[in-house]
Amino acid sequence: MTIGRQVACSLIFLLFSGPAIGQSQNPQKKHLLVLGEEKGYRHDSVSHAMATIERLGEATGLWDTTLRTDTEVLTKKKLEYNAKNLNDFDAVVFFTGGSLPLDAQQKEDLLSFVHDDGKGFVGVHSAAITFTDWPEYGEMIGGYFDEHPWGTFDAPIIVEDPQFPGMQQWPHSFILRDEIYQIRNYSRDKVRVLMRLDANQLDLSNPKVHRADRDFAVTWAKMYGKGRVYYSTLGHPKENWDNPNLQKMYTEAIKWAMGMVEADVTPRPLPAN
């Protein structure tokens, strides 16, 4: 292990020492699949994000991570030799993009993994521009990409639900340089919004702005059948994965998705202010 990796793991351990200590009393780890395959636009941050999520699992002692850049594992069918399939995991993380190669049975297996088996799904950034020709996936995740009107910018973010796991370390309102997706096929009737953009600080005259309701969700959580689904647009810049607040957010998101912590995901309307 390099000195840099040792230092990074030490810092992460200190940041999340509380959960690690709690886990020592219950040594059974969860199993997490992280998928990082993209068709179309490629995000430079994917590999660093995947490595960071793996290190977070190691540092906290909460989960073992399988990293994949192909979709063979997205099946409940028995695979050759010792290859894992969806039955081996408690949750999946998608940092993906485009239409990935899944056959009809794999699609059914992925949806039932969450909806029927009660497992977890965490979508990162471009997971919302994945399978845009597969409506059932869009229903599961909660919406699809519809432009990023302001590109990568100093995004004015409001935390709507400070009680949700992984929101407490953020200020109520803050600035983070990231690429925020505008979302279509998204409704507050179906998701619990955890973060949104402060519309009062946005250039709404931008021709790529399509939401007349001024509702630009950044992060949300929802139930999908028996399973738990979490999505955040945050994570486009590689350097944001070194931000302790972002690391804490995704750690708690994964814990929630795997059923290790509880939270209220009742949908709520857009606040008046």
N, C-alpha and C positions, 0 to 999 in steps of 0.2 A: 504494500500500500504506500503511495507517495505521501510526502509530508503534507501537501495541500489537501489530499483526501482525508488524512488523519485529522487535520485541523477542522475541516468541514464537518466530519462526523462528530467530532467533539462538541462543536458549537450546536449542532442539531440535537445531540444528546442532552446538553444543558437546557436547551429551549423546551424540550419535551420530556424532561426528567420525570414530571408528575405521572403521565400516562405509563411510562416505562416501569416505574416502581409499582404501580397498580397491576401491571401485567405480570410482574414477577410472582404474584399470588395466584395467577391463572395462566400457566405456561402454554396453553393451547393457542397457537397462533392461527390467524385467519390466512386465507390464500387469495391473493390479488393478481388478476391478469391485467397487464397494461399493454394496449395495442397502439402502435404508432405507425400506421400505414396511410399514405396519402396518394391520391390520384388527382392530378391537376397541380394546383399551387402547392409548393413544399414550404413548410415552416422550419426555419433554422433552429427553432427552440425545441423541437420535438425530442431529439435525442437527449438533450440536457434535462428536459422535463421528466423523461422516463427514468433517467439515472437518479434524479433528485427524489422521485417518488420511491424508488427502490431503497435509497439511503434512508429516507424517512421511516420506512418499514423496519429497516435494520436498527436504526437509532432508538426508536420507540419500543421495539420488540413486539409490535402489534401484528405484523403480517409478513409473510414471505411473498416475494414478488416474482412473477414470470413475465418477462419482457418479450414481446413478439412484434414483428413487422410484417406479418402475413396473417391471413384469415383462416388458415387450416384449423386452428384451435376453436373457432366459433361453431361448434357442433356438439351434439350429445352422442353422436355416433362413436363407437369405439375406434380408436386410431391405432396404427401399427406401432409395434414395439412399446416403448414407455411414454409415448406422446400423450400429453394431457389434453382433455377436452373441457367443455363448460362445466361438467359435473364435478370437476376438481376445484372449482373456485367459489368464493363467497361474493365477489363483486368484480366488475370489469371497469377499467378506465379507458375511454376512447380519446386520444389526441390524434384524430384522423381527418380525412378530407376526401371528397369526391365519392364516386360510386365504386365501392370495393367489391371484389369478386366473391359474392355469396350466392349459393344456389337457393332454391325455394325452401328446402329442408333446413338449411343453415339459418335462414331468416326466421323461420318458424321457431327453431331452437333458441335463437337469441332472445326473441320476444318472450317465449315461455320461461326462459331462465329468470327473467325479471318478474313478469306478470304472474306466472303460476307457481314458480319455485320460491318466490319471495327473496330473490337475491338483489344485489345492488348494481347500479349503473351510474358512473360519474363521467360526464362529458366535459372536455376541456376545449375551449376556444372553437377550433374548426370542426369539432364534433357536430356543430350546428350547420355545417356545410357538407355534411356526409349523407349519403343516401337521399338526396333531395328528390329522387324519383320513386321513393318508397314511403308512401303516406303513413304507414303504420309505425315506421321508425320516427317520423316527425311527431306523431301523436305521443309516442313514448317519451321522447326527450323534451317535448314541450314547445317546439318551434324551430324555424329554419332561418338561416342567414338571409338578410335582405339589405345588402350594402353595408359599408362602414363609412358613413358620410364624412367623418372628420379624420379618417385615417388613424395613424398612430399619433396621439396628442395627449396633452395634459388633461386627462379626463376628470371632471368634477363628479365625484361619486358620493352618494348618500347611502348609509346603512339603514335599511328599513326595519330589519329584525335583529337587534343586538343580542337577543336571547338565543338565537340559533347557534349551535356549535360552530366555532371558527369565525364568528363575527365579532366577538368581544374585544379582540386585540386591535381592531380598526377604530379610528375616531368616528364619530357620528357622520361627519363629512370630511372628505380629504381629496387630495389630488394624486392621481397615479398615472404615469405615462404608459399607456397601453392602447391597443387597437380594440375599440368597442363595437361589437356587431349590433346593427339594428335587426330586430327579429320580426319575422312574419309568421302567420299561423300560430300566434301566441296569444293567450288570453289569461287574464288574472283569475278567471273563473276556474282555471285548471291547475295553477301553480301558486306556490307561496314565494313571492318575490322577496329576496333577502337584501339585494342591492339594486340601485337604479342610478342613472345619470341625473344630475340636477339640471332639469330642462331650462331653468332660468339663467343658466350660464352657458347655454349652447347657441350656436348659430343655426337657428331653425330655418333660415332662408336658403340654406344649402339645397340645391335641387335634388340631391340624393335622399333627403329626408322625406320619408313616406308616411310616417305615423303622425296623423293629425291630433292624436290624443296625448302627444308629448310623453308617452310612456316608453322609456328606453331601459328595459330591464338589463341588468348586468349579471346577476346571479340569482338562481331560484332553486327550489326543491319541490318535489311532488311525489305522490304515490302513483304507481302504475300497477294496477291489480294488487297483488300481495307485496310487490317489490318497491324499492326506494330509488328514486332518480334525482340526481343533482347535476346542475349545469352552471358553468360560469364562462363568460367570454374572456376572462382575465388569463393571461399567460402567453400572449403573442411575443413580446420581447424576451429573448433568452435571459437577460439579466434579472428579470422579475422573478425568476425561479430561485434566485439567491436572496430574495426578500423574505425575512423571517415571518412577516405577517401573511404573505401569500403561502408559504410553506405550512404555516399553522392552519390556514383556511382549508387547504386541500387535505391535510392530515385529518382534520375534524370531519370534512366532507366524506372521506373514505370510511372513517369510523362509523358515521351515521349510516352510510349506504350499506355497511356490513352488519348493521343492527347492534353495534357496540354501545351506542348512546341513543337517547330518544330526543325527539323535538316535535313541536307542533308545526304541521305543514298545511294547516287549513288555509285555503285561498282567501285573500283579502283584497279589497278594492284599492285603487291608487289613492294615496293620501291627498288631502286637499292642498297641502302646502309642501 
